[in-house]
Amino acid sequence: MMRQEEVSRGRVSYVFGVCCVLLFLCATALFYAIEGEKAQIAVHDNLDLFVPQYKILKESGTFFTSHATVPFLGGIDRDYLPSEYQMPAPLYLLFPAYTAYVLSYLLKVLIAVLSGYFLAKECFCSEKFLRIRGRVLLCALGYGVLNLFPNFGIAFASLPFLLYLLLRIYRRPSVRDYILLFCYPTVSYFSYFGFFLLTYLFVAILVLWVRSALRGERPASFSDRRRGSEQKKKGIFASLSLPLLLALPVLACGYVCVEYRLFRLMLFSHTVSIRSTMQEAALTLPACWREAVDVFRNGMMHVDDRHLFFVMPLCLCYLLYVNLDNLRSLRKRRKAKRGNHGAGGVSLPFVNLCFFLLILNSLIYGLYDNAPVRNGFFALFPPLQGFQFNRTIFLNPFLWYLLFGCIVCDDRLWGKKRWILHLLPLLAMASVLLGNTGYNDLYHSAYSAYYRLRHEGRSPDEMSFGEFYSAPVFDKIKKELSYQPGEYAAAYGMYPAVLEYNGIATVDGYLGYYPQAYKEKFRRVIAPALDRVESSRQYFDGWGARCYLVSGTDSVLQMNRKSLPGLTDRNLYIDPKALRTLHCKYLFSRIPLANAQELGLTLLIAQEGREQAYPVYVYGWKL
């Protein structure tokens, strides 16, 4: 039984945790509401990719249609774009793009908090959970505020909930849990998470089967729920968890149903995609090892959780502590028959398993760039040709925070100074929110607000959400052009996403999976520029997801900045005949083209002004 003092402390801790969660959510919502579209939101793989895709699906009326043509990349099949049943797609259908983006962030944090809470409630006994639930909320909040790949933020946040469901199914299966498991893919993504989750689940089933057989244990079964049932399994399958085995096809079917468009393309389309010609790195094994160590320490852009600065040192110390504690008291625990636990009742095998998976995921990430290893994998599994199996690294932030949660929930650490265990998640959050990382929208938006206060309302060179898309400017241009839907255009010196967001059909764009035939057509357009800049040629030929008009002189144009750093040449190097073959009627450029006449272009509109973030020049073909 818990002492009254512990009950009181647990209640205070819980109230403190709830207040911190509500304070963060309310403060963030208020900040983004005040900033509006002045907020500085990450562009790379974000504003230039998913946000305009959702916008163009909504405005073209193709959100739910099948085999429809979406006016982007010259007219692409709807199935190549995200499923309408996956978060955050429904938010963009229901709300304006900026509002949907902010709601997606807030929902990500809330899902992470609730998922972590349910997982801890399932893992700990009721008495212990009442003591630690406040700390659980703080730790889950820390996981929720990680600045990971924004469009997949909800998928990251929901991983604790998936583990919670699988634990319940393993211990006491119910129809409700299977229904929730089937619906889980609505908050996940198959190509980034689902494939690896299904693989790890399959391995876990085998490992638990072997472990139960060696221990002579019989896992929970469906018959256990029938009152008075004494039926027992016999033979080799007696130790196999049939409820967990059933979870595998249920989860797989959920992914197939939710992402039916993706599976329809993969299984029934004979169209060759750009994945067939993508070139991967060819590193030596020592170089792969260095890359694995680097990603273990620092993560990578899409999973930059900043664990190096606070969480990882604590977790490494904790790993050493629980293993040494286990060795020191092994004999005593055997006599007491307490089982194989580390300090504070935290499962030692669980702690070691998390570290093993962290190392394994990092090694897979490094070895993926070794050609013999990669080719050997594809030889064993031909249907996965071109699949980036190094995305196991996307699971590492969750594993780091599982370990961090073990530290925060360990009652034996710090003795009576348990207030320190409440401080640790807050320090972890500070290390994340105050970090100048690519997807830290709160940090960059706060800096932008501060910059405007110090510079009489002038915004920094990096564009805000509203400046990036400049919707009023393009509305004016479309009106002057008498633009009609379906008239295709291309962009130079700006992201094609800007045109897509503003309802202008594009022959260019950014998509990681589309027909190889279109890539070859577009390559003929930019061949003059690729022939002049070798790095651009290698980038397009070896990848090709970004079908952009590129400079024939400058290898990089920082198009997310108003000053357009890197620009040295105002000539455009393209094959105009090849561009017209793609039915391109207009060319939108941030740069006044010096060789427009040579290309057969005539200036239609020059939209300039100090109130604009950048000028826009619209060219058309001479008749």
C-alpha positions in Angstrom: 0.0 0.0 0.0 1.2 3.5 -0.8 1.8 5.8 2.1 -0.4 9.0 2.3 2.7 11.1 1.7 3.5 9.3 -1.5 -0.2 9.6 -2.7 0.0 13.4 -2.0 3.3 13.7 -3.8 2.0 11.7 -6.8 -1.1 13.9 -7.0 1.0 17.1 -7.0 3.4 15.7 -9.6 0.4 14.8 -11.8 -1.1 18.2 -11.5 2.3 19.8 -12.3 2.6 17.6 -15.4 -0.9 18.4 -16.7 -0.3 22.1 -16.1 3.0 21.9 -18.1 1.3 20.2 -21.0 -1.6 22.6 -21.1 0.7 25.6 -20.7 2.8 24.5 -23.6 -0.1 23.8 -25.9 -1.9 27.0 -25.1 1.2 29.2 -25.3 2.2 27.6 -28.7 -1.3 28.0 -30.1 -1.5 31.6 -28.9 2.0 32.4 -30.4 1.2 31.0 -33.8 -2.2 32.7 -33.8 -0.6 36.1 -33.0 2.2 35.6 -35.6 -0.1 34.3 -38.3 1.6 33.7 -41.6 4.5 35.8 -40.4 5.7 32.7 -38.7 8.9 31.3 -40.1 8.2 27.7 -41.1 10.9 25.3 -42.5 10.9 25.1 -46.3 13.1 22.1 -47.1 11.0 18.9 -47.5 8.1 20.8 -46.0 6.7 24.0 -47.6 8.3 22.9 -50.8 6.8 19.4 -50.7 3.7 18.3 -48.7 1.9 21.5 -48.0 1.5 22.5 -51.6 0.5 18.9 -52.5 -2.4 19.0 -50.0 -3.4 22.4 -51.3 -3.4 21.4 -54.9 -5.4 18.2 -54.1 -8.0 20.3 -52.3 -8.3 23.0 -54.9 -8.3 20.6 -57.9 -11.1 18.5 -56.3 -9.0 15.3 -56.5 -8.6 14.5 -52.8 -10.8 11.4 -52.9 -10.8 10.6 -56.6 -9.1 7.7 -58.2 -7.1 7.7 -61.5 -7.5 11.5 -61.7 -4.9 13.8 -63.2 -3.4 16.3 -60.7 -2.1 19.5 -62.4 1.5 19.2 -61.3 4.6 17.6 -62.8 2.9 18.0 -66.2 -0.2 16.2 -64.9 0.4 13.2 -62.7 -1.9 10.4 -61.5 -3.6 11.1 -58.1 -2.2 7.8 -56.8 1.3 9.1 -56.6 0.3 11.6 -53.9 -0.5 11.0 -50.2 -3.5 9.1 -49.1 -6.6 11.0 -48.0 -7.0 8.8 -45.0 -3.7 9.6 -43.3 -3.0 12.4 -40.9 -2.4 15.3 -41.5 -4.2 15.2 -44.9 -7.8 15.6 -43.4 -6.6 18.8 -41.6 -5.6 20.4 -44.9 -9.0 19.4 -46.4 -10.9 21.1 -43.6 -8.8 24.1 -42.8 -6.6 26.7 -44.5 -3.0 25.5 -45.1 -1.4 27.6 -42.3 -4.1 26.7 -39.8 -3.8 23.0 -40.7 0.0 23.1 -40.3 -0.3 24.6 -36.8 -3.0 22.2 -35.8 -0.9 19.3 -37.1 1.9 20.4 -34.8 -0.4 20.8 -31.7 -2.0 17.4 -32.5 1.4 15.8 -32.7 2.3 17.0 -29.2 -1.0 16.0 -27.8 -0.8 12.5 -29.3 2.7 12.0 -28.0 1.6 12.9 -24.5 -1.5 10.7 -24.5 0.5 7.8 -26.1 3.2 8.0 -23.6 0.7 8.1 -20.8 -1.2 5.0 -21.9 2.1 3.1 -22.5 3.4 3.8 -19.0 0.0 2.9 -17.5 0.2 -0.5 -19.3 3.9 -1.1 -18.2 3.7 -0.2 -14.5 1.6 -1.5 -11.7 -1.2 0.9 -10.5 0.6 2.0 -7.3 3.8 2.9 -9.1 2.0 4.6 -12.0 0.1 6.8 -9.5 3.5 8.0 -8.2 5.2 8.6 -11.6 2.4 9.7 -13.9 3.3 13.3 -13.6 6.9 12.5 -14.7 5.5 10.4 -17.5 3.5 13.4 -18.8 6.6 15.6 -18.8 8.7 12.9 -20.5 6.0 12.3 -23.1 5.8 16.1 -23.7 9.5 16.2 -24.2 9.1 13.5 -26.9 6.2 15.4 -28.5 8.2 18.6 -28.9 11.0 17.0 -30.8 11.5 18.8 -34.1 11.3 15.8 -36.5 10.1 15.5 -40.1 7.0 17.8 -39.9 4.7 15.9 -42.2 5.4 12.7 -40.3 5.3 14.3 -36.8 2.1 12.5 -35.9 3.6 9.2 -37.1 6.5 9.7 -34.8 4.3 10.8 -31.9 2.0 7.7 -32.2 4.7 5.1 -31.8 4.2 4.7 -28.0 0.5 4.1 -28.7 1.3 1.3 -31.1 3.6 -0.4 -28.5 0.7 0.1 -25.9 -1.7 -1.7 -28.2 0.7 -4.6 -28.9 1.4 -5.0 -25.2 -2.3 -5.2 -24.5 -2.8 -7.8 -27.3 0.0 -9.9 -26.0 -1.2 -9.8 -22.4 -5.0 -9.8 -22.8 -6.3 -9.6 -26.3 -9.6 -7.9 -27.1 -11.6 -6.9 -30.2 -11.3 -3.2 -29.3 -7.5 -3.4 -29.4 -7.5 -5.2 -32.8 -9.9 -2.5 -34.2 -7.5 0.3 -32.9 -4.6 -1.6 -34.4 -6.3 -1.9 -37.8 -6.9 1.9 -37.7 -3.4 2.8 -36.5 -2.0 3.3 -40.1 -4.1 6.5 -40.3 -1.5 8.1 -38.1 1.5 6.3 -39.6 3.2 5.9 -43.0 4.1 2.6 -44.6 7.2 3.5 -46.5 8.8 5.4 -43.5 7.5 3.4 -40.6 5.1 0.6 -41.5 7.5 -1.8 -43.2 10.0 -1.6 -40.4 7.3 -1.9 -37.7 5.9 -5.0 -39.3 9.4 -6.5 -39.7 10.3 -5.8 -36.0 6.9 -7.2 -34.9 7.5 -10.4 -36.8 11.0 -10.8 -35.2 9.5 -10.0 -31.8 6.9 -12.8 -32.2 9.7 -15.3 -33.0 11.9 -14.1 -30.1 9.0 -14.3 -27.6 8.0 -17.7 -29.0 11.6 -19.1 -28.4 11.8 -17.4 -25.0 8.5 -18.8 -23.8 9.4 -22.2 -25.0 12.8 -22.2 -23.2 11.1 -21.0 -20.0 8.1 -23.4 -20.3 5.7 -20.5 -20.3 2.3 -20.3 -22.0 1.4 -16.8 -23.3 -2.1 -15.4 -23.2 -4.5 -16.8 -25.7 -8.0 -16.1 -26.8 -9.4 -19.0 -24.8 -8.1 -17.3 -21.6 -11.0 -14.8 -21.8 -13.6 -17.5 -21.7 -14.6 -18.0 -18.1 -13.8 -21.5 -16.7 -11.8 -22.5 -19.8 -9.1 -25.0 -19.0 -8.1 -25.7 -22.6 -4.4 -25.6 -23.1 -2.3 -25.7 -26.2 0.1 -28.6 -26.7 3.1 -29.2 -28.9 5.4 -26.8 -30.5 2.8 -24.0 -30.7 2.0 -24.0 -27.0 4.5 -21.2 -26.4 3.4 -19.2 -29.5 1.4 -16.0 -28.8 -1.5 -16.4 -31.3 -3.0 -13.1 -30.4 0.3 -11.3 -31.2 0.6 -13.4 -34.4 -2.9 -12.3 -35.5 -1.8 -8.6 -34.8 0.7 -8.9 -37.7 -1.9 -9.4 -40.6 -4.3 -7.0 -38.9 -1.7 -4.2 -38.9 -0.6 -5.1 -42.4 -4.2 -5.0 -43.7 -4.6 -1.6 -42.1 -1.7 -0.2 -44.0 -3.0 -1.8 -47.3 -6.4 -0.3 -46.8 -5.2 3.2 -45.7 -2.5 3.4 -48.3 -4.3 1.6 -51.1 -3.0 4.1 -53.6 0.6 3.2 -52.9 0.0 -0.5 -52.9 -2.0 -0.3 -56.1 1.0 1.4 -57.8 3.6 -1.0 -56.3 1.6 -4.2 -57.1 -0.4 -3.5 -60.2 1.3 -0.7 -62.1 3.8 -1.6 -64.8 5.1 2.0 -65.0 8.8 2.3 -64.4 9.5 4.9 -61.7 12.5 7.1 -61.0 13.3 4.7 -58.2 14.8 2.4 -60.8 17.5 4.9 -61.8 18.3 6.5 -58.4 21.9 6.2 -57.6 23.0 5.5 -54.0 26.3 6.1 -52.3 29.1 3.6 -52.6 31.1 3.8 -49.4 33.7 1.5 -48.1 33.0 -0.4 -44.9 35.2 1.9 -42.7 33.3 4.9 -44.2 30.0 3.1 -43.4 31.1 2.6 -39.9 31.9 6.3 -39.5 28.5 7.2 -40.9 26.8 4.8 -38.5 28.7 6.3 -35.5 27.8 9.8 -36.7 24.1 9.0 -37.1 24.0 7.3 -33.7 25.4 10.4 -32.1 23.8 13.1 -34.1 20.8 11.6 -36.0 20.1 13.0 -39.4 18.1 15.9 -40.7 14.7 14.3 -40.6 15.3 12.8 -37.1 17.4 15.6 -35.5 16.2 15.1 -31.9 19.4 16.7 -30.4 19.8 13.7 -28.1 23.6 14.2 -28.2 23.4 17.2 -25.8 21.4 15.9 -23.0 19.4 12.7 -23.4 22.2 10.5 -24.8 24.8 11.2 -22.0 22.1 10.4 -19.4 21.1 7.2 -21.2 24.6 6.0 -21.5 25.3 6.6 -17.8 22.0 4.8 -17.0 23.0 1.8 -19.2 26.2 1.5 -17.3 24.5 2.0 -13.9 21.8 -0.7 -14.3 24.2 -3.3 -15.7 26.8 -2.7 -13.0 24.0 -2.8 -10.4 22.8 -6.1 -11.9 26.2 -7.6 -11.7 26.8 -6.4 -8.2 23.6 -7.8 -6.8 23.0 -10.8 -9.1 23.5 -13.3 -6.3 21.2 -11.4 -4.0 18.4 -11.2 -6.6 18.6 -14.9 -7.3 18.1 -15.6 -3.7 15.2 -13.2 -3.5 13.8 -14.5 -6.8 13.2 -10.9 -7.9 13.8 -11.6 -11.5 16.2 -9.9 -13.9 15.7 -6.2 -13.1 17.9 -3.2 -12.9 17.6 -0.3 -10.5 14.2 0.8 -9.4 12.4 -2.3 -10.9 13.2 -1.2 -14.5 13.7 -4.3 -16.7 17.4 -4.8 -17.5 16.7 -6.8 -20.7 14.4 -4.0 -21.9 17.1 -1.3 -21.3 19.7 -3.4 -23.1 17.3 -4.2 -25.9 16.7 -0.6 -26.6 20.4 0.1 -26.9 20.8 -2.9 -29.1 18.1 -1.6 -31.5 19.6 1.9 -31.4 23.0 0.4 -32.5 21.3 -1.9 -35.0 19.3 0.9 -36.7 22.5 3.0 -36.9 24.5 0.2 -38.4 21.7 -0.4 -41.0 21.8 3.3 -41.9 25.6 3.1 -42.4 25.7 -0.2 -44.3 22.9 0.9 -46.7 25.6 3.0 -48.4 27.8 0.0 -49.0 27.0 -1.2 -52.6 27.6 -5.0 -51.9 25.5 -5.0 -48.8 22.7 -3.0 -50.5 22.8 -5.1 -53.7 22.8 -8.3 -51.7 19.7 -7.2 -49.8 17.9 -6.4 -53.1 19.0 -9.8 -54.6 17.3 -11.5 -51.6 14.2 -9.4 -51.8 13.7 -8.3 -55.5 10.3 -6.6 -54.9 12.1 -4.1 -52.6 14.4 -2.9 -55.3 15.1 0.8 -54.7 13.5 0.8 -51.2 15.4 2.8 -48.6 15.7 0.2 -45.9 18.0 2.6 -43.9 14.9 4.4 -42.7 15.0 2.2 -39.6 16.8 5.3 -38.2 13.4 6.9 -38.0 12.7 4.7 -35.0 15.7 6.0 -33.0 14.1 9.1 -31.4 11.4 6.9 -29.9 14.0 4.5 -28.6 16.1 7.3 -27.0 13.0 8.6 -25.2 12.0 5.2 -24.1 15.3 4.9 -22.3 15.0 8.5 -21.1 11.5 7.6 -19.7 13.1 4.7 -17.8 15.4 7.2 -16.1 12.6 9.6 -15.3 10.4 6.8 -13.9 13.2 5.1 -11.8 12.2 5.8 -8.1 15.6 4.8 -6.8 17.5 7.5 -8.6 18.4 10.6 -6.6 16.9 9.2 -3.4 14.4 11.6 -1.9 15.3 14.4 -4.3 12.8 13.2 -6.8 12.1 16.8 -7.9 15.3 16.3 -10.0 13.4 13.7 -12.0 10.8 16.3 -12.9 13.5 18.7 -13.9 15.2 16.3 -16.3 12.4 16.4 -18.9 12.2 20.1 -18.7 15.9 20.4 -19.4 15.6 18.0 -22.3 12.8 20.1 -23.8 15.0 23.2 -23.4 17.8 21.6 -25.2 15.4 20.9 -28.1 13.4 24.1 -28.3 16.5 26.3 -28.0 18.4 24.5 -30.7 18.8 26.1 -34.1 17.8 23.1 -36.1 16.2 22.9 -39.5 12.7 22.0 -38.3 12.5 24.1 -35.1 9.7 26.3 -36.3 9.1 27.8 -32.9 12.8 28.9 -32.5 12.9 30.4 -36.0 9.5 32.1 -35.7 10.5 33.6 -32.3 13.7 34.9 -33.8 11.8 36.4 -36.7 9.5 38.2 -34.3 12.4 39.4 -32.3 14.2 40.6 -35.5 11.1 42.6 -36.6 10.9 44.3 -33.2 14.6 45.3 -33.4 14.4 46.4 -37.1 11.3 48.5 -37.3 9.1 45.8 -38.6 11.5 44.6 -41.3 11.6 40.8 -41.5 14.8 38.7 -41.8 16.2 37.4 -45.1 14.7 34.0 -44.5 11.1 34.0 -45.7 8.0 33.5 -43.5 5.1 31.2 -44.4 3.2 34.1 -46.0 6.2 35.6 -47.8 7.3 32.2 -49.2 3.9 31.6 -50.9 3.1 35.3 -51.4 -0.6 34.5 -52.2 -1.8 38.1 -52.7 1.0 38.7 -55.3 0.1 35.6 -57.3 -3.7 36.3 -57.0 -3.0 39.7 -58.7 -0.8 38.1 -61.3 -3.4 35.5 -62.2 -6.0 38.2 -62.5 -3.8 40.2 -64.9 -3.0 37.1 -66.9 -6.6 36.0 -67.0 -5.1 32.7 -66.0 -7.3 29.6 -66.6 -7.0 26.4 -64.6 -5.0 23.8 -66.5 -2.6 26.3 -68.1 0.8 24.9 -67.3 3.8 27.0 -66.1 7.4 26.5 -64.9 9.3 28.3 -62.2 12.9 29.6 -62.1 14.6 31.1 -59.1 11.6 30.0 -57.0 10.2 26.7 -55.9 7.5 25.2 -58.1 5.6 24.6 -54.9 4.9 28.4 -54.8 3.0 28.1 -58.1 1.2 24.9 -57.0 0.1 26.5 -53.7 -1.4 29.4 -55.6 -3.4 27.2 -58.0 -1.1 27.3 -61.0 -0.5 24.1 -62.9 3.2 23.2 -63.2 5.4 21.1 -65.5 8.0 21.0 -62.7 7.8 20.0 -59.1 9.1 17.8 -56.3 8.1 14.2 -55.8 10.1 11.2 -54.7 8.1 8.7 -56.8 6.9 9.4 -60.3 7.3 7.9 -63.8 10.8 7.6 -65.2 9.5 8.6 -68.6 8.6 12.1 -67.4 12.0 12.5 -65.7 13.6 11.9 -69.1 11.3 14.4 -70.8 12.1 17.0 -68.3 15.8 16.3 -68.5 15.8 17.4 -72.1 14.5 20.7 -70.9 17.4 21.4 -68.5 20.1 19.5 -70.4 21.9 22.8 -71.4 22.3 23.7 -67.7 23.2 20.2 -66.6 26.0 20.1 -69.3 27.5 23.2 -67.8 27.3 22.3 -64.1 28.5 18.8 -63.2 27.2 18.8 -59.6 23.7 19.7 -60.9 23.9 16.8 -63.5 24.9 14.3 -60.9 22.1 15.5 -58.6 19.4 15.2 -61.2 20.6 12.1 -62.9 21.3 10.3 -59.7 18.1 11.3 -57.9 15.7 13.3 -59.9 13.0 13.9 -57.3 13.3 17.6 -57.8 12.3 18.5 -61.4 13.4 22.1 -61.3 14.8 24.6 -63.8 18.4 25.0 -62.6 21.1 27.6 -63.2 23.7 26.9 -65.8 26.3 28.7 -63.8 25.5 28.5 -60.1 25.3 25.1 -58.4 23.0 26.3 -55.6 20.4 29.1 -55.4 19.1 29.6 -51.9 15.5 30.2 -53.0 14.1 30.4 -49.5 15.8 33.7 -49.0 14.7 37.1 -50.3 18.2 38.1 -51.5 18.6 34.9 -53.5 22.2 34.2 -52.5 24.4 32.4 -55.0 23.0 34.1 -58.1 25.8 35.3 -60.5 24.2 34.8 -63.9 20.8 36.1 -65.2 20.8 33.8 -68.2 18.5 30.8 -68.3 19.9 27.7 -69.9 17.1 25.5 -71.2 15.9 23.8 -74.4 12.8 26.0 -75.1 11.4 23.6 -77.7 11.5 20.7 -75.1 9.8 22.9 -72.6 7.0 23.9 -75.0 6.6 20.2 -75.8 5.5 19.8 -72.1 2.6 22.3 -72.9 4.3 25.0 -70.8 2.6 28.3 -71.5 4.2 30.6 -68.8 7.5 30.9 -67.1 7.5 32.5 -63.7 10.9 33.8 -62.6 12.3 35.8 -59.7 15.1 36.8 -62.0 14.8 39.2 -65.0 16.2 36.9 -67.7 19.0 38.4 -69.8 18.5 36.0 -72.7 14.7 36.0 -72.8 14.7 37.0 -76.5 17.1 34.2 -77.5 14.8 31.7 -75.8 11.8 33.1 -77.6 10.2 34.5 -74.5 8.5 37.8 -74.0 7.9 39.6 -70.7 4.2 39.7 -69.9 4.2 40.9 -66.3 6.9 42.4 -64.0 5.4 42.3 -60.5 7.7 44.4 -58.3 7.4 46.4 -55.2 8.9 47.0 -51.7 5.8 45.5 -50.1 6.7 42.2 -51.8 9.1 39.6 -50.4 10.5 39.1 -53.9 9.8 40.3 -57.5 8.0 38.0 -60.0 8.6 38.2 -63.7 6.1 36.3 -65.9 7.2 35.3 -69.4 5.2 33.8 -72.3 6.2 32.4 -75.7 6.4 34.7 -78.6 3.7 34.0 -81.2 
